[in-house]
Amino acid sequence: MKKVTALVLSVALVLGLTACGSTASDSASTAESTATVETTADAAASTEAAADSTATATEGPAPDWTAYDALIAEIKAETDFAKREALMHQAEDMLMETGAVIPIYYYNDIYMQRANLSNIYCNLFGYKFFMYTEGTDGTLSLNLASEPAYLDPALNSSVDGACLCVNSFGGLYTYDANQALVPQFAEGYTVSDDGMEYTFTLKSGLKWSDGSALTANDFVYSWNRVVDEKTAADYSYMFDIITANEDGTLAVEATDDTTLVVKLDAPCAYFLDLMAFPTFYPVKQEAVEAAADWETNPGAWAQEAGFVTSGAYTLKEWKHDESMVYVKNPNYYDAENVTVDELHFMLSADDTAIKAAYDAGDVDFIDTVPTDEIKNLLGTEEFHIIENLGTYYVAFNVNSPLFEGMTVEQANAYRKAITILIDRDFIVENVGQTGQQVATSFIPAGMLDGNGGVFKENDADYTYPDADSCGYYPATYSADSVTQAVELLKTAGFEFDDNNMLSANTPIKLKYLTNDGSGHIAVAQAIQSDLAVIGIEMEIASEEWNVFLDDRKAGNFDFAREGWLADFNDPINMLEMWTTDSGNNDCQFGR
């Protein structure tokens, strides 16, 4: 089935992907497929319909996103895991056909910690757990990032915010030091034979940080709060797998204080993983609704220190844009095993200042270092490189004025030309410097496919448009890249001289938006240099973290740096974020 899908898409992609060849992904393994011939035909027909929908939507430059939204809904309802995998390949094909999402490399993570510290642990999704750290005097001083946008688990959508959430709130499940999914507030669960009803049993005696009882009904309230349109939670779409009642609420019921029953629309292989994701953490209704403007400002209750939590720590002090002090929560169910009494956070995104604070002994753990210091830190005892599951990428706003007057096909060609011009090898070797893998698709290498294998690979059922790279374009920049990019831009209406330089009659000027940080700026400068090879002028604009997040979300940009660490190990997480109604759809598809 996968092979048929790729062949159909290749018709639409042929202009942007001719003369492709590159190195293969070395992290993929072979997956088995049990697809039937009938399923293959259905998938091919569906893909052809999707391609036709995109091809005929030429009234403006933005792609018609109706087919993509419908495809994601179909994936979520599909119970045949082989067909589901094929549909997810279709979705990534459609996404990459737009040229709006430009993968640069697959993430790993770096940090520094004192040699005497141990048992700080992380997982593939970027969460860092500090509550069981050994080697401190009771206080751990650290830096993760600058001022967090939200501390409300329902509203957070950043990795640094998630780190704060997992240390101060909790859910039914969590991750241990071996990255294994383990019960947290849950004692265990049972699931129906058809996989569509989960019954969770909560630990007895759970409490909020104020000493009041934490019960199954707190999950019912909190999950329905996330999907309430007034909350405007970016991750509300994650709850689509749960059956909706006639009144729009979720089919989630607390049959008593320690029993939570959840009904799904279809079996979900990653449902337990969701139970460890912060958006599924409970919050206390009385605390949320005690804020005077809680109905119009849903995160107001957690915008100053002292709010009610459920995890290992509570926030005692918050000097905005400067520091935070978390203290041990004596009402946490596992408080007796929490080894650190206080977490002192330095709030900054200036990696030079952060490293200076570390060198001076003011902080014990930092989550970033200046790019120009990485080479000298490699191999040292306190410098750590860990695996992540995610993609560093750049993205276009498909509604940007850059594309005014173009057809969908011309706008796609424009964006694909930019994709081809970027030398990812240079960025990985000279900016990343820690063994990142060049990205040729949005779904990261190593992500599972939900069907017993790895998603990003060629096999008997699917071959990527660029087979050598297991992606959508070559992994290696070459002399042909400029020629291919110029030909694409010509189809978009741009003129060039004999030296493949843009004509003054059709200039290209765009603004690249990024946040502070030497690594992000260095990536921007590398892209700026790559585009200048054919005369494209790219301005680099840097914004403070929270302003940057808001501008991307609102579509106030042309071209921006992005990154996505998976929330769970399934491709749907990387695909459903692009639906029209997703709060994480920075490209503004369908809008």
C-alpha positions as CSV (number, residue, x, y, z in Angstrom):
1,M,0.0,0.0,0.0
2,K,2.8,2.4,0.9
3,K,4.4,2.0,-2.5
4,V,1.2,2.9,-4.3
5,T,0.8,6.0,-2.2
6,A,4.2,7.2,-2.9
7,L,3.8,6.8,-6.7
8,V,0.6,8.7,-6.7
9,L,2.1,11.6,-4.8
10,S,5.2,11.6,-7.0
11,V,3.1,13.0,-9.8
12,A,2.3,16.1,-7.8
13,L,5.8,16.3,-6.4
14,V,7.8,15.7,-9.7
15,L,8.7,19.3,-10.3
16,G,10.2,19.9,-6.9
17,L,11.9,16.5,-6.4
18,T,13.6,15.8,-9.7
19,A,17.3,14.8,-9.7
20,C,17.2,13.8,-6.1
21,G,19.7,11.6,-4.5
22,S,21.4,11.4,-1.1
23,T,22.6,9.3,1.8
24,A,20.2,7.0,3.6
25,S,18.9,7.3,7.1
26,D,21.0,5.1,9.3
27,S,18.6,4.9,12.2
28,A,15.6,3.2,10.6
29,S,14.8,-0.5,10.9
30,T,12.6,-2.7,8.8
31,A,8.9,-2.8,9.5
32,E,6.4,-5.5,8.7
33,S,3.1,-4.7,7.0
34,T,-0.2,-6.7,6.9
35,A,-2.1,-4.5,4.5
36,T,-4.5,-6.1,2.1
37,V,-4.9,-5.4,-1.6
38,E,-8.3,-3.8,-0.9
39,T,-6.8,-1.4,1.6
40,T,-4.1,-0.5,-1.0
41,A,-6.7,0.5,-3.5
42,D,-8.6,2.5,-1.0
43,A,-5.5,4.4,0.1
44,A,-4.5,5.1,-3.5
45,A,-7.9,6.5,-4.3
46,S,-7.9,8.6,-1.2
47,T,-4.5,10.0,-2.1
48,E,-5.6,10.8,-5.7
49,A,-8.7,12.6,-4.3
50,A,-6.5,14.6,-1.9
51,A,-4.1,15.5,-4.7
52,D,-7.0,16.6,-7.0
53,S,-8.4,18.8,-4.2
54,T,-5.1,20.6,-3.8
55,A,-4.4,20.9,-7.5
56,T,-7.8,22.5,-8.2
57,A,-7.6,25.0,-5.3
58,T,-5.8,27.7,-7.4
59,E,-7.9,30.7,-6.4
60,G,-5.2,31.8,-3.9
61,P,-1.8,30.9,-2.7
62,A,-2.8,28.9,0.4
63,P,-3.5,25.2,-0.1
64,D,-7.0,23.9,0.4
65,W,-6.7,22.1,3.8
66,T,-10.1,20.3,3.8
67,A,-8.7,17.0,2.7
68,Y,-5.9,17.1,5.3
69,D,-8.4,17.7,8.1
70,A,-10.5,14.9,6.9
71,L,-7.5,12.6,6.6
72,I,-6.4,13.2,10.2
73,A,-10.0,12.5,11.4
74,E,-9.9,9.2,9.4
75,I,-6.6,8.2,11.0
76,K,-7.9,8.8,14.5
77,A,-10.9,6.6,13.8
78,E,-9.0,3.8,11.9
79,T,-8.8,0.5,13.8
80,D,-6.7,-1.4,11.2
81,F,-3.1,-0.4,12.3
82,A,-1.6,-1.2,8.9
83,K,-4.1,1.0,7.1
84,R,-3.6,3.7,9.7
85,E,0.1,3.7,9.1
86,A,-0.5,4.1,5.3
87,L,-2.9,7.0,6.0
88,M,-0.2,8.7,8.1
89,H,2.2,8.5,5.2
90,Q,-0.4,10.1,3.1
91,A,-0.8,12.9,5.6
92,E,2.9,13.6,5.7
93,D,3.1,13.5,1.9
94,M,0.3,16.2,1.8
95,L,2.1,18.3,4.5
96,M,5.5,18.2,2.7
97,E,3.9,18.9,-0.7
98,T,3.1,22.4,0.6
99,G,6.8,23.2,1.2
100,A,5.7,25.2,4.2
101,V,7.4,22.9,6.7
102,I,11.1,22.7,6.2
103,P,12.9,20.2,8.5
104,I,16.5,21.0,9.3
105,Y,17.6,18.3,11.7
106,Y,16.4,15.7,14.2
107,Y,16.8,16.8,17.8
108,N,19.1,15.7,20.5
109,D,19.4,17.5,23.7
110,I,22.3,19.0,25.6
111,Y,22.7,20.2,29.2
112,M,25.3,20.7,31.8
113,Q,25.2,19.5,35.5
114,R,27.7,19.4,38.3
115,A,29.7,16.2,38.5
116,N,28.5,15.5,42.0
117,L,24.8,15.4,41.0
118,S,23.0,12.3,40.0
119,N,19.5,11.0,39.3
120,I,18.4,14.0,37.3
121,Y,16.6,12.2,34.5
122,C,15.1,13.0,31.1
123,N,13.0,11.3,28.5
124,L,12.7,11.4,24.7
125,F,10.1,14.2,24.8
126,G,12.3,16.7,26.6
127,Y,10.9,16.4,30.1
128,K,13.4,16.7,32.9
129,F,12.7,15.4,36.4
130,F,14.5,17.0,39.4
131,M,12.7,15.7,42.4
132,Y,14.9,12.7,43.1
133,T,18.3,14.4,42.5
134,E,21.1,13.1,44.6
135,G,24.2,15.1,45.7
136,T,22.6,18.5,46.7
137,D,22.5,20.2,50.1
138,G,18.7,20.3,49.7
139,T,18.6,23.1,47.1
140,L,19.1,22.7,43.4
141,S,19.8,25.9,41.4
142,L,19.2,25.7,37.6
143,N,18.2,27.3,34.4
144,L,15.7,25.9,31.8
145,A,14.6,29.0,29.9
146,S,13.3,32.5,30.3
147,E,9.9,33.5,31.7
148,P,7.4,30.7,31.1
149,A,4.3,31.6,29.1
150,Y,2.0,29.4,31.2
151,L,2.2,27.3,34.3
152,D,-1.4,26.0,33.9
153,P,-1.0,22.4,32.4
154,A,-4.0,23.0,30.2
155,L,-2.4,26.0,28.5
156,N,1.3,25.2,28.3
157,S,2.7,24.2,24.9
158,S,6.4,24.7,25.4
159,V,9.0,22.1,26.5
160,D,10.4,24.3,29.3
161,G,6.8,24.7,30.6
162,A,6.3,21.0,30.4
163,C,9.4,20.5,32.6
164,L,7.9,22.8,35.2
165,C,4.6,20.9,34.9
166,V,6.1,17.5,35.5
167,N,7.8,18.7,38.6
168,S,4.9,20.6,40.1
169,F,1.8,18.7,38.8
170,G,1.1,15.0,38.2
171,G,-1.1,12.7,36.1
172,L,-2.4,9.2,36.0
173,Y,1.0,8.1,34.6
174,T,4.5,9.4,34.4
175,Y,8.0,8.4,33.3
176,D,10.7,6.8,35.5
177,A,14.5,7.1,35.2
178,N,14.6,4.4,32.6
179,Q,12.0,6.3,30.4
180,A,9.4,3.7,31.1
181,L,5.8,4.7,31.5
182,V,4.7,4.0,35.1
183,P,1.7,4.7,37.3
184,Q,1.7,8.0,39.1
185,F,-1.7,8.9,40.6
186,A,-3.1,5.7,39.2
187,E,-2.9,2.4,41.0
188,G,-3.6,0.6,37.7
189,Y,-6.2,0.2,35.0
190,T,-8.3,-2.2,33.0
191,V,-9.4,-2.0,29.4
192,S,-12.3,-3.5,27.6
193,D,-11.9,-6.3,25.1
194,D,-12.5,-3.9,22.2
195,G,-10.0,-1.4,23.6
196,M,-12.5,1.4,23.8
197,E,-13.1,1.7,27.5
198,Y,-10.5,2.3,30.1
199,T,-11.1,2.1,33.9
200,F,-8.4,3.7,36.0
201,T,-8.2,3.1,39.7
202,L,-6.5,6.0,41.6
203,K,-4.3,5.7,44.6
204,S,-6.2,6.3,47.8
205,G,-5.4,9.4,49.9
206,L,-4.3,11.7,47.0
207,K,-4.1,15.3,48.0
208,W,-3.7,18.7,46.4
209,S,-0.9,20.9,47.8
210,D,-3.4,22.7,50.0
211,G,-4.3,19.4,51.7
212,S,-7.7,18.9,50.1
213,A,-8.6,15.6,48.5
214,L,-7.7,14.9,44.9
215,T,-10.3,12.6,43.4
216,A,-11.3,11.1,40.1
217,N,-13.8,13.9,39.6
218,D,-10.9,16.4,39.3
219,F,-9.9,14.6,36.1
220,V,-13.5,14.8,34.8
221,Y,-13.5,18.6,35.4
222,S,-10.0,19.2,34.1
223,W,-10.4,17.3,30.8
224,N,-13.7,19.0,30.0
225,R,-12.1,22.3,30.8
226,V,-9.4,21.7,28.2
227,V,-11.9,21.0,25.5
228,D,-14.1,24.0,26.4
229,E,-13.6,26.6,23.6
230,K,-13.4,29.3,26.3
231,T,-10.2,27.8,27.6
232,A,-8.6,28.0,24.1
233,A,-6.1,25.2,24.9
234,D,-3.6,24.6,22.1
235,Y,-3.8,20.9,22.8
236,S,-7.5,20.4,22.9
237,Y,-7.4,18.3,19.8
238,M,-5.6,15.6,21.7
239,F,-8.9,14.8,23.4
240,D,-10.7,14.0,20.1
241,I,-10.1,10.3,20.6
242,I,-12.4,10.4,23.7
243,T,-16.1,9.9,22.8
244,A,-18.1,13.1,23.0
245,N,-21.5,13.2,24.8
246,E,-24.5,14.8,23.2
247,D,-23.9,18.0,25.2
248,G,-20.3,18.3,23.9
249,T,-18.7,17.1,27.1
250,L,-16.3,14.1,27.2
251,A,-17.4,10.6,28.0
252,V,-15.4,10.6,31.2
253,E,-17.0,9.6,34.4
254,A,-15.9,9.4,38.1
255,T,-18.0,6.5,39.4
256,D,-16.5,7.1,42.9
257,D,-13.5,9.0,44.3
258,T,-10.9,6.6,43.0
259,T,-12.5,5.2,39.8
260,L,-12.3,7.0,36.5
261,V,-14.0,5.5,33.4
262,V,-13.0,6.8,29.9
263,K,-14.8,5.8,26.6
264,L,-12.9,6.1,23.3
265,D,-14.2,6.4,19.7
266,A,-11.6,3.8,18.6
267,P,-8.8,1.8,20.1
268,C,-5.8,4.0,20.7
269,A,-2.3,2.4,21.0
270,Y,-0.8,5.4,22.7
271,F,-3.6,6.2,25.1
272,L,-1.5,5.5,28.2
273,D,1.2,7.8,26.9
274,L,-1.4,10.6,26.8
275,M,-2.0,9.9,30.5
276,A,1.5,11.1,31.2
277,F,1.2,14.3,29.0
278,P,0.8,17.5,31.1
279,T,-2.4,18.6,29.3
280,F,-4.1,15.6,30.8
281,Y,-3.0,16.5,34.4
282,P,-5.8,17.6,36.7
283,V,-6.2,21.1,38.1
284,K,-8.3,22.1,41.1
285,Q,-11.6,23.6,40.1
286,E,-11.9,25.9,43.1
287,A,-8.4,27.2,42.6
288,V,-9.0,27.9,38.9
289,E,-12.4,29.6,39.4
290,A,-11.2,31.7,42.4
291,A,-9.5,34.1,40.0
292,A,-11.7,37.1,39.4
293,D,-11.4,36.9,35.6
294,W,-11.2,33.1,35.2
295,E,-13.9,33.0,32.5
296,T,-12.0,35.4,30.2
297,N,-8.5,34.7,31.3
298,P,-8.4,30.9,32.0
299,G,-4.7,30.9,33.0
300,A,-5.1,33.7,35.5
301,W,-5.1,31.4,38.6
302,A,-1.5,30.2,37.9
303,Q,0.1,33.5,36.9
304,E,1.5,34.3,40.4
305,A,3.2,32.2,43.0
306,G,1.2,30.3,45.6
307,F,-1.3,28.4,43.3
308,V,-2.5,24.9,44.2
309,T,-0.5,22.1,42.6
310,S,-0.5,18.3,42.9
311,G,3.1,17.3,42.2
312,A,6.4,17.2,44.1
313,Y,6.7,21.0,44.3
314,T,4.7,24.2,44.7
315,L,5.8,27.7,43.5
316,K,6.7,29.8,46.6
317,E,8.2,32.8,44.9
318,W,8.1,34.3,41.4
319,K,10.1,37.4,40.4
320,H,8.9,37.7,36.8
321,D,11.6,37.6,34.2
322,E,14.2,37.0,36.9
323,S,13.7,33.9,39.1
324,M,11.4,31.3,40.6
325,V,11.6,29.3,43.8
326,Y,9.8,26.0,44.1
327,V,9.5,24.2,47.4
328,K,8.8,20.6,48.3
329,N,5.0,19.8,48.6
330,P,4.5,17.8,51.8
331,N,1.1,16.6,50.5
332,Y,2.6,14.9,47.4
333,Y,1.9,11.2,47.6
334,D,5.6,10.3,47.2
335,A,7.0,13.2,49.2
336,E,9.0,10.9,51.4
337,N,11.2,10.0,48.4
338,V,11.6,13.6,47.1
339,T,15.3,14.4,47.9
340,V,15.5,18.1,47.0
341,D,13.7,20.6,49.2
342,E,13.9,23.6,46.9
343,L,14.4,24.3,43.2
344,H,15.8,27.8,42.4
345,F,15.3,28.7,38.7
346,M,17.2,31.4,37.0
347,L,14.9,32.9,34.2
348,S,17.0,33.8,31.2
349,A,17.4,32.9,27.5
350,D,20.8,34.5,27.2
351,D,23.0,31.5,26.9
352,T,26.2,33.5,27.4
353,A,24.8,34.8,30.8
354,I,23.6,31.3,31.7
355,K,27.0,29.7,31.1
356,A,28.7,32.5,33.0
357,A,26.3,31.8,36.0
358,Y,27.2,28.1,35.8
359,D,30.9,28.8,35.6
360,A,30.6,31.1,38.7
361,G,28.8,28.4,40.7
362,D,25.5,30.2,40.8
363,V,23.6,27.4,39.1
364,D,24.1,23.7,39.1
365,F,22.2,22.7,36.0
366,I,21.8,24.5,32.7
367,D,19.8,23.5,29.6
368,T,21.8,25.5,27.0
369,V,25.3,26.6,26.2
370,P,26.7,29.1,23.7
371,T,27.2,27.6,20.3
372,D,30.8,28.7,20.2
373,E,31.6,26.8,23.4
374,I,30.2,23.4,22.3
375,K,33.3,22.2,20.6
376,N,35.4,22.6,23.7
377,L,32.8,21.0,26.0
378,L,32.4,17.8,24.0
379,G,33.6,14.8,26.0
380,T,33.8,16.6,29.3
381,E,32.3,15.1,32.4
382,E,29.6,17.8,33.0
383,F,28.4,18.1,29.4
384,H,25.6,15.7,28.5
385,I,24.1,14.8,25.1
386,I,20.9,12.8,25.2
387,E,18.4,11.5,22.7
388,N,15.2,13.3,21.8
389,L,12.3,12.5,19.5
390,G,11.6,15.6,17.5
391,T,12.5,17.9,14.6
392,Y,14.1,21.3,14.4
393,Y,12.6,23.0,11.4
394,V,11.6,26.3,9.9
395,A,8.2,27.2,8.6
396,F,6.3,29.6,6.3
397,N,3.0,31.2,7.1
398,V,1.0,30.1,4.0
399,N,-1.1,33.3,4.3
400,S,2.0,35.6,4.2
401,P,2.0,38.5,1.7
402,L,5.1,36.9,0.2
403,F,2.7,34.7,-1.8
404,E,0.2,37.3,-3.0
405,G,-0.7,36.9,-6.6
406,M,0.5,33.3,-6.8
407,T,-1.4,30.1,-7.4
408,V,-1.2,27.2,-4.9
409,E,1.3,25.5,-7.2
410,Q,3.5,28.6,-7.5
411,A,3.5,29.2,-3.7
412,N,4.5,25.6,-3.1
413,A,7.3,25.8,-5.6
414,Y,8.6,29.0,-4.0
415,R,8.7,27.3,-0.6
416,K,10.3,24.1,-2.0
417,A,13.0,26.2,-3.6
418,I,13.9,27.6,-0.2
419,T,14.0,24.1,1.2
420,I,16.5,22.9,-1.4
421,L,18.8,25.9,-0.9
422,I,19.4,25.2,2.8
423,D,22.6,23.4,3.5
424,R,21.6,21.2,6.5
425,D,24.9,19.5,6.7
426,F,26.6,22.8,7.4
427,I,24.1,23.6,10.1
428,V,24.5,20.2,11.8
429,E,28.3,20.2,11.7
430,N,28.9,23.9,12.5
431,V,26.0,25.0,14.6
432,G,24.5,21.9,16.2
433,Q,27.9,20.1,16.6
434,T,26.5,17.3,18.8
435,G,25.7,14.6,16.3
436,Q,22.3,15.7,15.2
437,Q,20.9,13.9,12.1
438,V,20.0,15.9,9.0
439,A,16.2,15.9,8.6
440,T,14.6,15.1,5.2
441,S,11.0,14.6,6.5
442,F,9.0,16.1,9.3
443,I,8.4,12.8,11.2
444,P,11.7,12.1,13.1
445,A,13.9,9.2,12.6
446,G,13.2,6.5,15.1
447,M,9.6,7.3,15.7
448,L,7.4,4.2,15.8
449,D,4.7,3.6,13.3
450,G,2.0,2.2,15.6
451,N,2.2,-1.0,13.6
452,G,5.2,-2.8,15.0
453,G,7.9,-0.9,13.2
454,V,9.6,2.4,12.6
455,F,7.8,5.1,10.5
456,K,10.6,6.8,8.6
457,E,11.9,4.0,6.4
458,N,11.3,2.5,2.9
459,D,9.8,-0.9,2.8
460,A,7.6,-3.1,0.7
461,D,4.6,-0.9,1.2
462,Y,6.0,2.6,1.0
463,T,9.0,4.3,-0.6
464,Y,9.7,8.0,0.2
465,P,9.8,10.3,-2.8
466,D,13.5,10.6,-2.3
467,A,14.3,7.0,-1.6
468,D,18.0,7.4,-0.8
469,S,17.3,9.8,2.1
470,C,14.1,8.2,3.3
471,G,12.6,11.6,2.8
472,Y,11.3,14.3,0.5
473,Y,14.6,15.7,-0.8
474,P,18.3,14.8,-0.6
475,A,20.0,14.9,2.8
476,T,23.2,16.4,1.2
477,Y,23.5,19.8,-0.3
478,S,25.1,19.8,-3.8
479,A,25.8,22.0,-6.8
480,D,22.5,20.7,-8.3
481,S,20.6,22.3,-5.4
482,V,21.0,25.8,-6.7
483,T,19.9,24.7,-10.2
484,Q,16.8,22.9,-8.9
485,A,15.8,25.9,-6.7
486,V,16.2,28.3,-9.6
487,E,14.0,26.2,-11.8
488,L,11.3,26.0,-9.1
489,L,11.4,29.8,-8.6
490,K,11.1,30.3,-12.3
491,T,7.8,28.4,-12.3
492,A,6.7,30.7,-9.5
493,G,7.2,33.7,-11.8
494,F,10.7,34.9,-10.8
495,E,13.3,35.9,-13.3
496,F,17.0,35.1,-13.3
497,D,20.1,36.0,-15.2
498,D,22.6,33.6,-16.8
499,N,24.4,33.2,-13.5
500,N,21.3,32.0,-11.6
501,M,21.0,35.3,-9.8
502,L,17.6,36.9,-9.2
503,S,16.7,39.7,-11.6
504,A,16.0,43.1,-10.1
505,N,12.6,42.9,-11.8
506,T,11.5,40.1,-9.4
507,P,13.4,40.5,-6.1
508,I,12.7,38.2,-3.1
509,K,12.9,39.8,0.4
510,L,11.7,38.0,3.4
511,K,12.0,38.3,7.2
512,Y,13.0,35.3,9.3
513,L,11.7,35.3,12.8
514,T,13.5,33.6,15.7
515,N,13.9,33.8,19.4
516,D,17.0,34.7,21.3
517,G,19.8,32.2,21.7
518,S,23.2,31.9,19.9
519,G,22.3,28.6,18.3
520,H,19.0,29.9,16.8
521,I,20.7,33.0,15.5
522,A,23.5,30.9,14.0
523,V,21.0,28.7,12.2
524,A,19.3,31.9,10.9
525,Q,22.6,33.3,9.7
526,A,23.4,30.0,7.9
527,I,20.1,30.1,6.1
528,Q,20.6,33.8,5.3
529,S,23.9,32.9,3.6
530,D,22.4,30.0,1.7
531,L,19.6,32.1,0.2
532,A,22.0,34.9,-0.7
533,V,23.7,32.5,-3.2
534,I,20.9,33.3,-5.7
535,G,20.2,36.9,-4.5
536,I,17.5,36.4,-1.9
537,E,17.6,39.0,0.8
538,M,16.6,37.6,4.2
539,E,16.3,39.8,7.3
540,I,16.7,38.2,10.7
541,A,14.4,39.4,13.5
542,S,14.8,38.2,17.0
543,E,12.1,38.4,19.7
544,E,11.8,37.6,23.4
545,W,10.5,34.0,23.9
546,N,6.8,34.7,24.9
547,V,6.4,37.4,22.2
548,F,7.9,35.0,19.7
549,L,5.5,32.3,20.6
550,D,2.5,34.6,20.4
551,D,3.5,36.0,17.0
552,R,4.0,32.5,15.5
553,K,0.7,31.4,16.9
554,A,-1.1,34.4,15.5
555,G,0.6,34.2,12.1
556,N,2.5,37.4,12.5
557,F,5.5,36.2,10.5
558,D,6.6,35.2,7.0
559,F,9.3,32.7,7.8
560,A,10.2,31.5,11.3
561,R,12.3,29.0,13.2
562,E,10.3,26.2,14.8
563,G,10.9,23.0,16.7
564,W,8.7,20.1,17.8
565,L,9.5,17.5,20.4
566,A,7.1,14.7,20.3
567,D,4.5,14.4,23.1
568,F,4.3,10.7,22.6
569,N,5.9,8.1,20.3
570,D,3.4,8.0,17.4
571,P,3.4,9.9,14.1
572,I,-0.1,11.3,14.7
573,N,1.4,13.6,17.2
574,M,3.4,15.3,14.5
575,L,0.6,15.3,12.0
576,E,-2.5,16.3,14.0
577,M,-0.9,19.6,15.1
578,W,-1.4,20.9,11.5
579,T,-5.2,20.6,11.4
580,T,-7.1,23.8,10.8
581,D,-8.4,24.1,14.4
582,S,-5.1,23.1,16.1
583,G,-3.6,25.6,18.4
584,N,-0.2,24.5,17.2
585,N,-0.8,25.2,13.5
586,D,1.7,28.0,13.2
587,C,1.7,27.7,9.4
588,Q,-1.9,28.8,9.4
589,F,-3.1,26.0,7.2
590,G,-6.8,26.2,6.5
591,R,-7.2,29.7,7.9
